[in-house]
Amino acid sequence: MKTIGLIGGMSWESTVTYYQLLNRMARERLGGLHSAKLLLWSFDFAEIEAYQAAGNWTAATEEMVSAARKLERGGAECVVICTNTMHKMAEEVQAAVDVPLIHIADATAATIKSANVTRPLLLATRYTMEQEFYKGRLKRAHDIGVLVPDDAGRTVVHDIIYDELCQGVVLPKSKARYLEVVAAARHGGADSVIFGCTEVGLLIGPSDFDIPVFDTTVLHARAALDFALA
């Protein structure tokens, strides 16, 4: 089994989910007392969020590159960025290390393409919903176009991620608001949902919908373990 290097802490709430998923998947596949071989670099998310809010992506990229290099020096045989938003600098991170970066959009795209859907709705941070680093990769590399909520919907989704989910707060009223955002998008033609932030699955799940759901956290962890066991 290869060693997976995790860049986490953005937020640690979803990094916990990665840790649980990878270890449970390893046990399911290998049986007995098996678990995943992991190295974790965990950020103080307040520092990273401040760079995001200020639009200081250069400083954020420097931090991410430094973390990836530390994991590689520690023995990681691949790198996993445990957040969708910080894949904004995935190319720079990959260029800085010799081990492969397991890209969350690629892991998600493979499942979307097998599900026979054409208009998935992307629920994510405002950065991921509005910038091209994620949507563009899905389109260029995989010919998958995505829908995003309207401006009011994007505000709802983004604010709940940062003000609640990243702080471990899960509220029924916020779940109801997410479901309203999805319902509105379905009226606009959405035929599936991408949980495009690693915290979204803390609030809603596949059982809340009668259309295909793509939980990027689960799909990313599965792709990482596939690599580790190949």
C-alpha positions, 0 to 999 in steps of 0.5 A, spaced: 500 500 500 502 506 498 502 512 503 497 518 501 499 525 503 493 529 505 493 537 505 487 538 510 485 543 515 481 547 510 476 545 514 478 540 519 471 538 519 471 535 512 478 532 513 476 528 519 471 525 514 477 524 509 480 520 514 474 516 516 473 514 509 480 512 507 481 508 513 474 505 512 475 503 505 481 500 506 478 495 511 473 494 507 477 492 501 483 488 505 479 486 511 481 485 518 485 490 521 487 493 515 487 501 515 490 506 510 497 509 510 496 516 511 501 522 512 497 529 514 499 536 514 493 540 517 493 548 516 490 553 521 484 554 517 483 561 519 490 563 516 488 560 509 481 563 509 484 570 510 488 569 504 482 567 500 477 573 503 483 578 501 484 575 494 491 573 496 492 567 492 499 568 491 500 567 499 495 561 499 499 558 493 505 558 497 502 555 503 499 549 499 506 548 495 510 548 502 505 543 505 505 538 499 513 538 499 513 537 506 509 531 505 513 528 499 519 529 504 515 525 509 514 519 504 508 521 501 507 517 494 501 521 492 498 528 494 491 529 496 488 536 497 482 535 502 478 541 499 475 543 492 476 550 493 484 550 494 484 546 487 485 553 484 492 552 485 492 544 483 497 545 477 502 549 482 502 544 487 503 538 482 509 542 479 512 543 485 512 535 487 514 529 483 509 525 486 502 525 483 496 529 485 490 526 485 485 531 483 478 532 486 475 534 479 478 528 475 475 523 481 468 526 480 468 527 473 469 519 472 462 518 476 458 523 473 460 521 466 458 514 468 451 516 471 448 519 464 446 526 466 448 532 462 446 538 467 449 537 474 448 543 479 455 545 483 454 546 490 460 549 493 464 555 495 463 562 491 470 561 489 469 554 486 462 556 483 464 563 480 471 561 478 474 557 472 479 553 476 474 547 477 468 548 472 473 549 467 477 543 468 471 539 468 469 542 461 476 542 458 478 535 460 472 531 461 466 535 457 462 536 463 458 543 463 455 544 470 450 549 473 450 554 479 445 557 483 443 564 482 447 569 486 442 569 492 443 561 492 450 562 491 450 566 497 446 562 501 451 556 499 457 559 501 455 563 507 453 556 510 459 553 509 464 558 512 459 561 517 456 554 520 459 547 516 466 549 517 465 551 524 462 544 526 455 547 526 449 543 522 442 546 522 436 543 520 434 550 517 440 551 513 439 544 510 432 546 508 435 552 505 440 548 501 434 543 499 430 550 496 436 552 492 437 545 489 429 545 488 430 552 484 435 549 480 431 543 478 426 547 475 431 550 471 433 544 468 438 541 473 438 533 473 443 532 478 447 535 484 455 535 485 457 536 493 463 541 490 465 543 497 468 537 502 463 540 507 456 539 504 456 532 505 455 534 513 449 537 511 445 534 506 446 527 503 444 522 497 437 520 501 435 527 500 434 527 493 431 523 488 436 525 482 444 523 482 448 526 487 456 526 487 459 527 493 466 529 492 469 528 498 467 520 498 469 520 490 476 523 492 477 519 497 476 513 493 480 515 488 486 516 492 485 509 495 485 506 488 491 509 487 494 507 493 492 500 492 494 499 485 
